Amino acid sequence: MPRWLIFGRERGIGRRGLTEPVAVFAGPLTIKVVLLPPRDPESEGAVERRNRFFETSSFVHLGAHFASSAGFNDPFSR
C-alpha cells in the first residue's frame, strides 16, 4: 500500500484542497494525498516519468503475483 499519492491539481482531485470523495477514499487507508504546486511543470514531469516507469516495467506485464506488499516493494529497495 502506498504511503502517499501525488497528484496535479485536477478538478476531480482538488484544485484548492482535496475533494470530499478523495479525502473519504484516502482517510481509512491512511494514505497522504499530496497536491503538486500550481503551475509547476517540473513536478508534473517528475510524476509522469515515475508513472511511465511503473506502466512499462517488466514485472507488471509478466503477471507477477506477490504474497505481500513487502514482496512487491523489494525490487525497489535495491
mmCIF file of the N, C-alpha and C atoms, coordinates in Angstrom:
data_MODEL
# 
_entry.id   MODEL 
# 
loop_
_atom_site.group_PDB 
_atom_site.id 
_atom_site.type_symbol 
_atom_site.label_atom_id 
_atom_site.label_alt_id 
_atom_site.label_comp_id 
_atom_site.label_asym_id 
_atom_site.label_entity_id 
_atom_site.label_seq_id 
_atom_site.pdbx_PDB_ins_code 
_atom_site.Cartn_x 
_atom_site.Cartn_y 
_atom_site.Cartn_z 
_atom_site.occupancy 
_atom_site.B_iso_or_equiv 
_atom_site.pdbx_formal_charge 
_atom_site.auth_seq_id 
_atom_site.auth_comp_id 
_atom_site.auth_asym_id 
_atom_site.auth_atom_id 
_atom_site.pdbx_PDB_model_num 
ATOM 1   N N  . MET A 1 1  ? 0.851   -1.169  0.000   1.00 0.00 ? 1  MET A N  1 
ATOM 2   C CA . MET A 1 1  ? 0.000   0.000   0.000   1.00 0.00 ? 1  MET A CA 1 
ATOM 3   C C  . MET A 1 1  ? 0.896   1.229   0.000   1.00 0.00 ? 1  MET A C  1 
ATOM 4   N N  . PRO A 1 2  ? 0.657   2.159   -0.901  1.00 0.00 ? 2  PRO A N  1 
ATOM 5   C CA . PRO A 1 2  ? 1.495   3.359   -0.922  1.00 0.00 ? 2  PRO A CA 1 
ATOM 6   C C  . PRO A 1 2  ? 1.256   4.214   0.322   1.00 0.00 ? 2  PRO A C  1 
ATOM 7   N N  . ARG A 1 3  ? 2.274   4.937   0.705   1.00 0.00 ? 3  ARG A N  1 
ATOM 8   C CA . ARG A 1 3  ? 2.137   5.849   1.845   1.00 0.00 ? 3  ARG A CA 1 
ATOM 9   C C  . ARG A 1 3  ? 1.546   7.174   1.409   1.00 0.00 ? 3  ARG A C  1 
ATOM 10  N N  . TRP A 1 4  ? 1.745   7.539   0.140   1.00 0.00 ? 4  TRP A N  1 
ATOM 11  C CA . TRP A 1 4  ? 1.182   8.777   -0.364  1.00 0.00 ? 4  TRP A CA 1 
ATOM 12  C C  . TRP A 1 4  ? 0.890   8.653   -1.852  1.00 0.00 ? 4  TRP A C  1 
ATOM 13  N N  . LEU A 1 5  ? -0.023  9.482   -2.306  1.00 0.00 ? 5  LEU A N  1 
ATOM 14  C CA . LEU A 1 5  ? -0.356  9.599   -3.717  1.00 0.00 ? 5  LEU A CA 1 
ATOM 15  C C  . LEU A 1 5  ? -0.093  11.045  -4.115  1.00 0.00 ? 5  LEU A C  1 
ATOM 16  N N  . ILE A 1 6  ? 0.535   11.239  -5.254  1.00 0.00 ? 6  ILE A N  1 
ATOM 17  C CA . ILE A 1 6  ? 0.880   12.582  -5.706  1.00 0.00 ? 6  ILE A CA 1 
ATOM 18  C C  . ILE A 1 6  ? 0.050   12.909  -6.943  1.00 0.00 ? 6  ILE A C  1 
ATOM 19  N N  . PHE A 1 7  ? -0.618  14.047  -6.901  1.00 0.00 ? 7  PHE A N  1 
ATOM 20  C CA . PHE A 1 7  ? -1.480  14.461  -8.000  1.00 0.00 ? 7  PHE A CA 1 
ATOM 21  C C  . PHE A 1 7  ? -1.212  15.911  -8.358  1.00 0.00 ? 7  PHE A C  1 
ATOM 22  N N  . GLY A 1 8  ? -1.468  16.227  -9.622  1.00 0.00 ? 8  GLY A N  1 
ATOM 23  C CA . GLY A 1 8  ? -1.559  17.620  -10.026 1.00 0.00 ? 8  GLY A CA 1 
ATOM 24  C C  . GLY A 1 8  ? -2.878  18.151  -9.497  1.00 0.00 ? 8  GLY A C  1 
ATOM 25  N N  . ARG A 1 9  ? -3.190  19.333  -9.824  1.00 0.00 ? 9  ARG A N  1 
ATOM 26  C CA . ARG A 1 9  ? -4.420  19.934  -9.292  1.00 0.00 ? 9  ARG A CA 1 
ATOM 27  C C  . ARG A 1 9  ? -5.581  19.745  -10.275 1.00 0.00 ? 9  ARG A C  1 
ATOM 28  N N  . GLU A 1 10 ? -5.894  18.472  -10.567 1.00 0.00 ? 10 GLU A N  1 
ATOM 29  C CA . GLU A 1 10 ? -7.019  18.165  -11.437 1.00 0.00 ? 10 GLU A CA 1 
ATOM 30  C C  . GLU A 1 10 ? -8.326  18.467  -10.715 1.00 0.00 ? 10 GLU A C  1 
ATOM 31  N N  . ARG A 1 11 ? -9.352  18.737  -11.484 1.00 0.00 ? 11 ARG A N  1 
ATOM 32  C CA . ARG A 1 11 ? -10.646 19.087  -10.913 1.00 0.00 ? 11 ARG A CA 1 
ATOM 33  C C  . ARG A 1 11 ? -11.196 17.983  -10.015 1.00 0.00 ? 11 ARG A C  1 
ATOM 34  N N  . GLY A 1 12 ? -11.054 16.728  -10.400 1.00 0.00 ? 12 GLY A N  1 
ATOM 35  C CA . GLY A 1 12 ? -11.614 15.628  -9.617  1.00 0.00 ? 12 GLY A CA 1 
ATOM 36  C C  . GLY A 1 12 ? -10.871 15.344  -8.330  1.00 0.00 ? 12 GLY A C  1 
ATOM 37  N N  . ILE A 1 13 ? -9.621  15.787  -8.231  1.00 0.00 ? 13 ILE A N  1 
ATOM 38  C CA . ILE A 1 13 ? -8.817  15.563  -7.027  1.00 0.00 ? 13 ILE A CA 1 
ATOM 39  C C  . ILE A 1 13 ? -8.910  16.757  -6.102  1.00 0.00 ? 13 ILE A C  1 
ATOM 40  N N  . GLY A 1 14 ? -8.755  17.916  -6.650  1.00 0.00 ? 14 GLY A N  1 
ATOM 41  C CA . GLY A 1 14 ? -8.859  19.133  -5.853  1.00 0.00 ? 14 GLY A CA 1 
ATOM 42  C C  . GLY A 1 14 ? -7.959  20.212  -6.398  1.00 0.00 ? 14 GLY A C  1 
ATOM 43  N N  . ARG A 1 15 ? -8.515  21.359  -6.600  1.00 0.00 ? 15 ARG A N  1 
ATOM 44  C CA . ARG A 1 15 ? -7.709  22.479  -7.099  1.00 0.00 ? 15 ARG A CA 1 
ATOM 45  C C  . ARG A 1 15 ? -7.214  23.347  -5.956  1.00 0.00 ? 15 ARG A C  1 
ATOM 46  N N  . ARG A 1 16 ? -8.039  23.532  -4.936  1.00 0.00 ? 16 ARG A N  1 
ATOM 47  C CA . ARG A 1 16 ? -7.644  24.356  -3.783  1.00 0.00 ? 16 ARG A CA 1 
ATOM 48  C C  . ARG A 1 16 ? -7.524  23.519  -2.512  1.00 0.00 ? 16 ARG A C  1 
ATOM 49  N N  . GLY A 1 17 ? -7.831  22.288  -2.595  1.00 0.00 ? 17 GLY A N  1 
ATOM 50  C CA . GLY A 1 17 ? -7.814  21.347  -1.479  1.00 0.00 ? 17 GLY A CA 1 
ATOM 51  C C  . GLY A 1 17 ? -8.446  20.067  -1.977  1.00 0.00 ? 17 GLY A C  1 
ATOM 52  N N  . LEU A 1 18 ? -8.365  19.024  -1.204  1.00 0.00 ? 18 LEU A N  1 
ATOM 53  C CA . LEU A 1 18 ? -8.902  17.734  -1.656  1.00 0.00 ? 18 LEU A CA 1 
ATOM 54  C C  . LEU A 1 18 ? -10.417 17.775  -1.740  1.00 0.00 ? 18 LEU A C  1 
ATOM 55  N N  . THR A 1 19 ? -10.947 17.118  -2.760  1.00 0.00 ? 19 THR A N  1 
ATOM 56  C CA . THR A 1 19 ? -12.391 16.969  -2.837  1.00 0.00 ? 19 THR A CA 1 
ATOM 57  C C  . THR A 1 19 ? -12.831 15.954  -1.783  1.00 0.00 ? 19 THR A C  1 
ATOM 58  N N  . GLU A 1 20 ? -14.069 15.996  -1.412  1.00 0.00 ? 20 GLU A N  1 
ATOM 59  C CA . GLU A 1 20 ? -14.567 15.093  -0.365  1.00 0.00 ? 20 GLU A CA 1 
ATOM 60  C C  . GLU A 1 20 ? -14.397 13.616  -0.736  1.00 0.00 ? 20 GLU A C  1 
ATOM 61  N N  . PRO A 1 21 ? -14.714 13.188  -1.973  1.00 0.00 ? 21 PRO A N  1 
ATOM 62  C CA . PRO A 1 21 ? -14.525 11.771  -2.303  1.00 0.00 ? 21 PRO A CA 1 
ATOM 63  C C  . PRO A 1 21 ? -13.070 11.303  -2.160  1.00 0.00 ? 21 PRO A C  1 
ATOM 64  N N  . VAL A 1 22 ? -12.120 12.161  -2.512  1.00 0.00 ? 22 VAL A N  1 
ATOM 65  C CA . VAL A 1 22 ? -10.712 11.786  -2.388  1.00 0.00 ? 22 VAL A CA 1 
ATOM 66  C C  . VAL A 1 22 ? -10.336 11.662  -0.911  1.00 0.00 ? 22 VAL A C  1 
ATOM 67  N N  . ALA A 1 23 ? -10.773 12.595  -0.101  1.00 0.00 ? 23 ALA A N  1 
ATOM 68  C CA . ALA A 1 23 ? -10.488 12.543  1.332   1.00 0.00 ? 23 ALA A CA 1 
ATOM 69  C C  . ALA A 1 23 ? -11.113 11.311  1.969   1.00 0.00 ? 23 ALA A C  1 
ATOM 70  N N  . VAL A 1 24 ? -12.329 10.971  1.566   1.00 0.00 ? 24 VAL A N  1 
ATOM 71  C CA . VAL A 1 24 ? -13.005 9.788   2.107   1.00 0.00 ? 24 VAL A CA 1 
ATOM 72  C C  . VAL A 1 24 ? -12.265 8.518   1.687   1.00 0.00 ? 24 VAL A C  1 
ATOM 73  N N  . PHE A 1 25 ? -11.756 8.482   0.469   1.00 0.00 ? 25 PHE A N  1 
ATOM 74  C CA . PHE A 1 25 ? -11.000 7.327   -0.011  1.00 0.00 ? 25 PHE A CA 1 
ATOM 75  C C  . PHE A 1 25 ? -9.692  7.166   0.745   1.00 0.00 ? 25 PHE A C  1 
ATOM 76  N N  . ALA A 1 26 ? -8.946  8.251   0.889   1.00 0.00 ? 26 ALA A N  1 
ATOM 77  C CA . ALA A 1 26 ? -7.605  8.186   1.476   1.00 0.00 ? 26 ALA A CA 1 
ATOM 78  C C  . ALA A 1 26 ? -7.626  8.026   2.990   1.00 0.00 ? 26 ALA A C  1 
ATOM 79  N N  . GLY A 1 27 ? -8.626  8.558   3.650   1.00 0.00 ? 27 GLY A N  1 
ATOM 80  C CA . GLY A 1 27 ? -8.668  8.550   5.108   1.00 0.00 ? 27 GLY A CA 1 
ATOM 81  C C  . GLY A 1 27 ? -8.524  7.182   5.752   1.00 0.00 ? 27 GLY A C  1 
ATOM 82  N N  . PRO A 1 28 ? -9.418  6.234   5.473   1.00 0.00 ? 28 PRO A N  1 
ATOM 83  C CA . PRO A 1 28 ? -9.329  4.925   6.125   1.00 0.00 ? 28 PRO A CA 1 
ATOM 84  C C  . PRO A 1 28 ? -8.075  4.138   5.739   1.00 0.00 ? 28 PRO A C  1 
ATOM 85  N N  . LEU A 1 29 ? -7.508  4.449   4.585   1.00 0.00 ? 29 LEU A N  1 
ATOM 86  C CA . LEU A 1 29 ? -6.309  3.749   4.139   1.00 0.00 ? 29 LEU A CA 1 
ATOM 87  C C  . LEU A 1 29 ? -5.035  4.381   4.683   1.00 0.00 ? 29 LEU A C  1 
ATOM 88  N N  . THR A 1 30 ? -5.179  5.485   5.386   1.00 0.00 ? 30 THR A N  1 
ATOM 89  C CA . THR A 1 30 ? -4.063  6.280   5.918   1.00 0.00 ? 30 THR A CA 1 
ATOM 90  C C  . THR A 1 30 ? -3.048  6.635   4.834   1.00 0.00 ? 30 THR A C  1 
ATOM 91  N N  . ILE A 1 31 ? -3.565  6.994   3.673   1.00 0.00 ? 31 ILE A N  1 
ATOM 92  C CA . ILE A 1 31 ? -2.724  7.443   2.566   1.00 0.00 ? 31 ILE A CA 1 
ATOM 93  C C  . ILE A 1 31 ? -2.740  8.961   2.562   1.00 0.00 ? 31 ILE A C  1 
ATOM 94  N N  . LYS A 1 32 ? -1.567  9.563   2.495   1.00 0.00 ? 32 LYS A N  1 
ATOM 95  C CA . LYS A 1 32 ? -1.477  11.010  2.396   1.00 0.00 ? 32 LYS A CA 1 
ATOM 96  C C  . LYS A 1 32 ? -1.554  11.395  0.921   1.00 0.00 ? 32 LYS A C  1 
ATOM 97  N N  . VAL A 1 33 ? -2.437  12.306  0.602   1.00 0.00 ? 33 VAL A N  1 
ATOM 98  C CA . VAL A 1 33 ? -2.562  12.794  -0.772  1.00 0.00 ? 33 VAL A CA 1 
ATOM 99  C C  . VAL A 1 33 ? -1.818  14.118  -0.868  1.00 0.00 ? 33 VAL A C  1 
ATOM 100 N N  . VAL A 1 34 ? -0.850  14.163  -1.770  1.00 0.00 ? 34 VAL A N  1 
ATOM 101 C CA . VAL A 1 34 ? -0.025  15.352  -1.961  1.00 0.00 ? 34 VAL A CA 1 
ATOM 102 C C  . VAL A 1 34 ? -0.453  16.024  -3.261  1.00 0.00 ? 34 VAL A C  1 
ATOM 103 N N  . LEU A 1 35 ? -0.806  17.296  -3.176  1.00 0.00 ? 35 LEU A N  1 
ATOM 104 C CA . LEU A 1 35 ? -1.132  18.073  -4.368  1.00 0.00 ? 35 LEU A CA 1 
ATOM 105 C C  . LEU A 1 35 ? 0.100   18.864  -4.770  1.00 0.00 ? 35 LEU A C  1 
ATOM 106 N N  . LEU A 1 36 ? 0.465   18.759  -6.037  1.00 0.00 ? 36 LEU A N  1 
ATOM 107 C CA . LEU A 1 36 ? 1.629   19.491  -6.540  1.00 0.00 ? 36 LEU A CA 1 
ATOM 108 C C  . LEU A 1 36 ? 1.351   20.983  -6.535  1.00 0.00 ? 36 LEU A C  1 
ATOM 109 N N  . PRO A 1 37 ? 2.409   21.781  -6.454  1.00 0.00 ? 37 PRO A N  1 
ATOM 110 C CA . PRO A 1 37 ? 2.209   23.231  -6.514  1.00 0.00 ? 37 PRO A CA 1 
ATOM 111 C C  . PRO A 1 37 ? 1.574   23.620  -7.853  1.00 0.00 ? 37 PRO A C  1 
ATOM 112 N N  . PRO A 1 38 ? 0.738   24.655  -7.851  1.00 0.00 ? 38 PRO A N  1 
ATOM 113 C CA . PRO A 1 38 ? 0.120   25.078  -9.105  1.00 0.00 ? 38 PRO A CA 1 
ATOM 114 C C  . PRO A 1 38 ? 1.163   25.607  -10.083 1.00 0.00 ? 38 PRO A C  1 
ATOM 115 N N  . ARG A 1 39 ? 0.925   25.334  -11.353 1.00 0.00 ? 39 ARG A N  1 
ATOM 116 C CA . ARG A 1 39 ? 1.790   25.809  -12.442 1.00 0.00 ? 39 ARG A CA 1 
ATOM 117 C C  . ARG A 1 39 ? 3.258   25.444  -12.221 1.00 0.00 ? 39 ARG A C  1 
ATOM 118 N N  . ASP A 1 40 ? 3.507   24.167  -11.920 1.00 0.00 ? 40 ASP A N  1 
ATOM 119 C CA . ASP A 1 40 ? 4.869   23.688  -11.687 1.00 0.00 ? 40 ASP A CA 1 
ATOM 120 C C  . ASP A 1 40 ? 5.153   22.512  -12.617 1.00 0.00 ? 40 ASP A C  1 
ATOM 121 N N  . PRO A 1 41 ? 5.564   22.792  -13.867 1.00 0.00 ? 41 PRO A N  1 
ATOM 122 C CA . PRO A 1 41 ? 5.751   21.714  -14.842 1.00 0.00 ? 41 PRO A CA 1 
ATOM 123 C C  . PRO A 1 41 ? 6.867   20.739  -14.476 1.00 0.00 ? 41 PRO A C  1 
ATOM 124 N N  . GLU A 1 42 ? 7.866   21.180  -13.723 1.00 0.00 ? 42 GLU A N  1 
ATOM 125 C CA . GLU A 1 42 ? 8.937   20.263  -13.335 1.00 0.00 ? 42 GLU A CA 1 
ATOM 126 C C  . GLU A 1 42 ? 8.416   19.153  -12.426 1.00 0.00 ? 42 GLU A C  1 
ATOM 127 N N  . SER A 1 43 ? 7.572   19.511  -11.471 1.00 0.00 ? 43 SER A N  1 
ATOM 128 C CA . SER A 1 43 ? 6.986   18.491  -10.589 1.00 0.00 ? 43 SER A CA 1 
ATOM 129 C C  . SER A 1 43 ? 6.106   17.540  -11.380 1.00 0.00 ? 43 SER A C  1 
ATOM 130 N N  . GLU A 1 44 ? 5.292   18.102  -12.257 1.00 0.00 ? 44 GLU A N  1 
ATOM 131 C CA . GLU A 1 44 ? 4.417   17.265  -13.085 1.00 0.00 ? 44 GLU A CA 1 
ATOM 132 C C  . GLU A 1 44 ? 5.238   16.286  -13.910 1.00 0.00 ? 44 GLU A C  1 
ATOM 133 N N  . GLY A 1 45 ? 6.345   16.747  -14.485 1.00 0.00 ? 45 GLY A N  1 
ATOM 134 C CA . GLY A 1 45 ? 7.188   15.877  -15.296 1.00 0.00 ? 45 GLY A CA 1 
ATOM 135 C C  . GLY A 1 45 ? 7.793   14.751  -14.487 1.00 0.00 ? 45 GLY A C  1 
ATOM 136 N N  . ALA A 1 46 ? 8.212   15.043  -13.255 1.00 0.00 ? 46 ALA A N  1 
ATOM 137 C CA . ALA A 1 46 ? 8.790   14.002  -12.396 1.00 0.00 ? 46 ALA A CA 1 
ATOM 138 C C  . ALA A 1 46 ? 7.763   12.925  -12.091 1.00 0.00 ? 46 ALA A C  1 
ATOM 139 N N  . VAL A 1 47 ? 6.550   13.324  -11.820 1.00 0.00 ? 47 VAL A N  1 
ATOM 140 C CA . VAL A 1 47 ? 5.489   12.360  -11.528 1.00 0.00 ? 47 VAL A CA 1 
ATOM 141 C C  . VAL A 1 47 ? 5.171   11.530  -12.770 1.00 0.00 ? 47 VAL A C  1 
ATOM 142 N N  . GLU A 1 48 ? 5.091   12.179  -13.918 1.00 0.00 ? 48 GLU A N  1 
ATOM 143 C CA . GLU A 1 48 ? 4.784   11.451  -15.150 1.00 0.00 ? 48 GLU A CA 1 
ATOM 144 C C  . GLU A 1 48 ? 5.872   10.446  -15.505 1.00 0.00 ? 48 GLU A C  1 
ATOM 145 N N  . ARG A 1 49 ? 7.136   10.802  -15.290 1.00 0.00 ? 49 ARG A N  1 
ATOM 146 C CA . ARG A 1 49 ? 8.224   9.846   -15.551 1.00 0.00 ? 49 ARG A CA 1 
ATOM 147 C C  . ARG A 1 49 ? 8.120   8.630   -14.648 1.00 0.00 ? 49 ARG A C  1 
ATOM 148 N N  . ARG A 1 50 ? 7.814   8.846   -13.378 1.00 0.00 ? 50 ARG A N  1 
ATOM 149 C CA . ARG A 1 50 ? 7.663   7.715   -12.451 1.00 0.00 ? 50 ARG A CA 1 
ATOM 150 C C  . ARG A 1 50 ? 6.465   6.854   -12.849 1.00 0.00 ? 50 ARG A C  1 
ATOM 151 N N  . ASN A 1 51 ? 5.366   7.478   -13.216 1.00 0.00 ? 51 ASN A N  1 
ATOM 152 C CA . ASN A 1 51 ? 4.198   6.713   -13.656 1.00 0.00 ? 51 ASN A CA 1 
ATOM 153 C C  . ASN A 1 51 ? 4.519   5.887   -14.895 1.00 0.00 ? 51 ASN A C  1 
ATOM 154 N N  . ARG A 1 52 ? 5.244   6.478   -15.835 1.00 0.00 ? 52 ARG A N  1 
ATOM 155 C CA . ARG A 1 52 ? 5.615   5.758   -17.049 1.00 0.00 ? 52 ARG A CA 1 
ATOM 156 C C  . ARG A 1 52 ? 6.476   4.539   -16.708 1.00 0.00 ? 52 ARG A C  1 
ATOM 157 N N  . PHE A 1 53 ? 7.377   4.676   -15.740 1.00 0.00 ? 53 PHE A N  1 
ATOM 158 C CA . PHE A 1 53 ? 8.202   3.547   -15.324 1.00 0.00 ? 53 PHE A CA 1 
ATOM 159 C C  . PHE A 1 53 ? 7.326   2.403   -14.826 1.00 0.00 ? 53 PHE A C  1 
ATOM 160 N N  . PHE A 1 54 ? 6.371   2.720   -13.951 1.00 0.00 ? 54 PHE A N  1 
ATOM 161 C CA . PHE A 1 54 ? 5.515   1.669   -13.411 1.00 0.00 ? 54 PHE A CA 1 
ATOM 162 C C  . PHE A 1 54 ? 4.628   1.044   -14.481 1.00 0.00 ? 54 PHE A C  1 
ATOM 163 N N  . GLU A 1 55 ? 4.199   1.838   -15.453 1.00 0.00 ? 55 GLU A N  1 
ATOM 164 C CA . GLU A 1 55 ? 3.357   1.312   -16.526 1.00 0.00 ? 55 GLU A CA 1 
ATOM 165 C C  . GLU A 1 55 ? 4.123   0.380   -17.452 1.00 0.00 ? 55 GLU A C  1 
ATOM 166 N N  . THR A 1 56 ? 5.410   0.614   -17.613 1.00 0.00 ? 56 THR A N  1 
ATOM 167 C CA . THR A 1 56 ? 6.172   -0.156  -18.594 1.00 0.00 ? 56 THR A CA 1 
ATOM 168 C C  . THR A 1 56 ? 7.167   -1.136  -17.979 1.00 0.00 ? 56 THR A C  1 
ATOM 169 N N  . SER A 1 57 ? 7.296   -1.166  -16.664 1.00 0.00 ? 57 SER A N  1 
ATOM 170 C CA . SER A 1 57 ? 8.274   -2.079  -16.065 1.00 0.00 ? 57 SER A CA 1 
ATOM 171 C C  . SER A 1 57 ? 7.839   -3.519  -16.298 1.00 0.00 ? 57 SER A C  1 
ATOM 172 N N  . SER A 1 58 ? 8.793   -4.376  -16.491 1.00 0.00 ? 58 SER A N  1 
ATOM 173 C CA . SER A 1 58 ? 8.518   -5.727  -16.973 1.00 0.00 ? 58 SER A CA 1 
ATOM 174 C C  . SER A 1 58 ? 7.738   -6.583  -15.986 1.00 0.00 ? 58 SER A C  1 
ATOM 175 N N  . PHE A 1 59 ? 7.951   -6.445  -14.681 1.00 0.00 ? 59 PHE A N  1 
ATOM 176 C CA . PHE A 1 59 ? 7.283   -7.350  -13.754 1.00 0.00 ? 59 PHE A CA 1 
ATOM 177 C C  . PHE A 1 59 ? 5.775   -7.149  -13.748 1.00 0.00 ? 59 PHE A C  1 
ATOM 178 N N  . VAL A 1 60 ? 5.316   -5.964  -14.086 1.00 0.00 ? 60 VAL A N  1 
ATOM 179 C CA . VAL A 1 60 ? 3.869   -5.726  -14.131 1.00 0.00 ? 60 VAL A CA 1 
ATOM 180 C C  . VAL A 1 60 ? 3.258   -6.482  -15.301 1.00 0.00 ? 60 VAL A C  1 
ATOM 181 N N  . HIS A 1 61 ? 3.948   -6.508  -16.439 1.00 0.00 ? 61 HIS A N  1 
ATOM 182 C CA . HIS A 1 61 ? 3.408   -7.139  -17.633 1.00 0.00 ? 61 HIS A CA 1 
ATOM 183 C C  . HIS A 1 61 ? 3.590   -8.645  -17.645 1.00 0.00 ? 61 HIS A C  1 
ATOM 184 N N  . LEU A 1 62 ? 4.413   -9.164  -16.746 1.00 0.00 ? 62 LEU A N  1 
ATOM 185 C CA . LEU A 1 62 ? 4.613   -10.607 -16.701 1.00 0.00 ? 62 LEU A CA 1 
ATOM 186 C C  . LEU A 1 62 ? 3.554   -11.311 -15.870 1.00 0.00 ? 62 LEU A C  1 
ATOM 187 N N  . GLY A 1 63 ? 2.641   -10.572 -15.294 1.00 0.00 ? 63 GLY A N  1 
ATOM 188 C CA . GLY A 1 63 ? 1.596   -11.165 -14.491 1.00 0.00 ? 63 GLY A CA 1 
ATOM 189 C C  . GLY A 1 63 ? 2.117   -11.668 -13.152 1.00 0.00 ? 63 GLY A C  1 
ATOM 190 N N  . ALA A 1 64 ? 3.089   -10.976 -12.601 1.00 0.00 ? 64 ALA A N  1 
ATOM 191 C CA . ALA A 1 64 ? 3.671   -11.397 -11.330 1.00 0.00 ? 64 ALA A CA 1 
ATOM 192 C C  . ALA A 1 64 ? 2.636   -11.334 -10.218 1.00 0.00 ? 64 ALA A C  1 
ATOM 193 N N  . HIS A 1 65 ? 2.767   -12.237 -9.271  1.00 0.00 ? 65 HIS A N  1 
ATOM 194 C CA . HIS A 1 65 ? 1.903   -12.270 -8.091  1.00 0.00 ? 65 HIS A CA 1 
ATOM 195 C C  . HIS A 1 65 ? 2.776   -12.086 -6.867  1.00 0.00 ? 65 HIS A C  1 
ATOM 196 N N  . PHE A 1 66 ? 2.286   -11.342 -5.906  1.00 0.00 ? 66 PHE A N  1 
ATOM 197 C CA . PHE A 1 66 ? 3.054   -11.050 -4.710  1.00 0.00 ? 66 PHE A CA 1 
ATOM 198 C C  . PHE A 1 66 ? 2.263   -11.486 -3.492  1.00 0.00 ? 66 PHE A C  1 
ATOM 199 N N  . ALA A 1 67 ? 2.956   -12.107 -2.548  1.00 0.00 ? 67 ALA A N  1 
ATOM 200 C CA . ALA A 1 67 ? 2.306   -12.591 -1.326  1.00 0.00 ? 67 ALA A CA 1 
ATOM 201 C C  . ALA A 1 67 ? 2.046   -11.456 -0.345  1.00 0.00 ? 67 ALA A C  1 
ATOM 202 N N  . SER A 1 68 ? 2.800   -10.377 -0.472  1.00 0.00 ? 68 SER A N  1 
ATOM 203 C CA . SER A 1 68 ? 2.632   -9.261  0.454   1.00 0.00 ? 68 SER A CA 1 
ATOM 204 C C  . SER A 1 68 ? 3.121   -7.983  -0.195  1.00 0.00 ? 68 SER A C  1 
ATOM 205 N N  . SER A 1 69 ? 2.839   -6.871  0.467   1.00 0.00 ? 69 SER A N  1 
ATOM 206 C CA . SER A 1 69 ? 3.336   -5.602  -0.052  1.00 0.00 ? 69 SER A CA 1 
ATOM 207 C C  . SER A 1 69 ? 4.855   -5.541  0.050   1.00 0.00 ? 69 SER A C  1 
ATOM 208 N N  . ALA A 1 70 ? 5.426   -6.217  1.037   1.00 0.00 ? 70 ALA A N  1 
ATOM 209 C CA . ALA A 1 70 ? 6.892   -6.255  1.164   1.00 0.00 ? 70 ALA A CA 1 
ATOM 210 C C  . ALA A 1 70 ? 7.505   -6.955  -0.056  1.00 0.00 ? 70 ALA A C  1 
ATOM 211 N N  . GLY A 1 71 ? 6.880   -8.016  -0.527  1.00 0.00 ? 71 GLY A N  1 
ATOM 212 C CA . GLY A 1 71 ? 7.378   -8.708  -1.714  1.00 0.00 ? 71 GLY A CA 1 
ATOM 213 C C  . GLY A 1 71 ? 7.312   -7.843  -2.957  1.00 0.00 ? 71 GLY A C  1 
ATOM 214 N N  . PHE A 1 72 ? 6.279   -7.010  -3.046  1.00 0.00 ? 72 PHE A N  1 
ATOM 215 C CA . PHE A 1 72 ? 6.160   -6.094  -4.168  1.00 0.00 ? 72 PHE A CA 1 
ATOM 216 C C  . PHE A 1 72 ? 7.215   -5.004  -4.095  1.00 0.00 ? 72 PHE A C  1 
ATOM 217 N N  . ASN A 1 73 ? 7.447   -4.464  -2.908  1.00 0.00 ? 73 ASN A N  1 
ATOM 218 C CA . ASN A 1 73 ? 8.380   -3.350  -2.740  1.00 0.00 ? 73 ASN A CA 1 
ATOM 219 C C  . ASN A 1 73 ? 9.838   -3.758  -2.771  1.00 0.00 ? 73 ASN A C  1 
ATOM 220 N N  . ASP A 1 74 ? 10.142  -5.024  -2.596  1.00 0.00 ? 74 ASP A N  1 
ATOM 221 C CA . ASP A 1 74 ? 11.523  -5.486  -2.508  1.00 0.00 ? 74 ASP A CA 1 
ATOM 222 C C  . ASP A 1 74 ? 12.390  -5.074  -3.696  1.00 0.00 ? 74 ASP A C  1 
ATOM 223 N N  . PRO A 1 75 ? 11.951  -5.225  -4.946  1.00 0.00 ? 75 PRO A N  1 
ATOM 224 C CA . PRO A 1 75 ? 12.809  -4.822  -6.059  1.00 0.00 ? 75 PRO A CA 1 
ATOM 225 C C  . PRO A 1 75 ? 13.149  -3.334  -6.073  1.00 0.00 ? 75 PRO A C  1 
ATOM 226 N N  . PHE A 1 76 ? 12.306  -2.509  -5.472  1.00 0.00 ? 76 PHE A N  1 
ATOM 227 C CA . PHE A 1 76 ? 12.532  -1.070  -5.492  1.00 0.00 ? 76 PHE A CA 1 
ATOM 228 C C  . PHE A 1 76 ? 13.484  -0.621  -4.401  1.00 0.00 ? 76 PHE A C  1 
ATOM 229 N N  . SER A 1 77 ? 13.748  -1.483  -3.436  1.00 0.00 ? 77 SER A N  1 
ATOM 230 C CA . SER A 1 77 ? 14.634  -1.092  -2.323  1.00 0.00 ? 77 SER A CA 1 
ATOM 231 C C  . SER A 1 77 ? 16.091  -1.437  -2.598  1.00 0.00 ? 77 SER A C  1 
ATOM 232 N N  . ARG A 1 78 ? 16.383  -1.989  -3.746  1.00 0.00 ? 78 ARG A N  1 
ATOM 233 C CA . ARG A 1 78 ? 17.775  -2.368  -4.081  1.00 0.00 ? 78 ARG A CA 1 
ATOM 234 C C  . ARG A 1 78 ? 18.498  -1.256  -4.764  1.00 0.00 ? 78 ARG A C  1 
# 
